[in-house]
């Protein structure tokens, strides 16, 4: 799928026990492009372990189809129900296992971090995130589930985090900063 060696394919996943959303973007330089968006529907499975198996198998299939270079995944958040968080963690683990099985590097982002990188607000709603994604990546949200846009948001968040020019410059100290930026230092 890749023609440019500088091009990256990023798979984003929003793990869930009812629906696991995913999005795939192609990153060429500083421009992200939508490749695929979808959802793994788990409502047909009553058994939690069969859901995990299905997440693993479908994630493996998505990896085999799109050949991503990296996986960005949303971290489960702690709510009031510990059992729900445990189940979400297992769903996340099934997707991570599929990525590890295909030797993909994995990057985990908190839900607030993902929302902040897409909308500028850590408390944005799923609808706000979806609307912003439609604007950025130029697609129509007709029959796409919000869980799918959450997976896409994880991929775009990772793109933004790794394409940040300020991250490319690392400084070990103030002296190092001043040596590398002499024009920015006032004497």
Secondary structure as GFF3:
##gff-version 3
##sequence-region A 1 187
A	DSSP	beta_strand	8	14	.	.	.	ID=ss1
A	DSSP	beta_strand	19	28	.	.	.	ID=ss2
A	DSSP	beta_strand	31	41	.	.	.	ID=ss3
A	DSSP	alpha_helix	48	66	.	.	.	ID=ss4
A	DSSP	beta_strand	70	74	.	.	.	ID=ss5
A	DSSP	alpha_helix	82	101	.	.	.	ID=ss6
A	DSSP	beta_strand	105	109	.	.	.	ID=ss7
A	DSSP	alpha_helix	111	119	.	.	.	ID=ss8
A	DSSP	alpha_helix	126	137	.	.	.	ID=ss9
A	DSSP	alpha_helix	146	162	.	.	.	ID=ss10
A	DSSP	alpha_helix	165	168	.	.	.	ID=ss11
A	DSSP	alpha_helix	174	180	.	.	.	ID=ss12
A	DSSP	three_ten_helix	182	184	.	.	.	ID=ss13
###
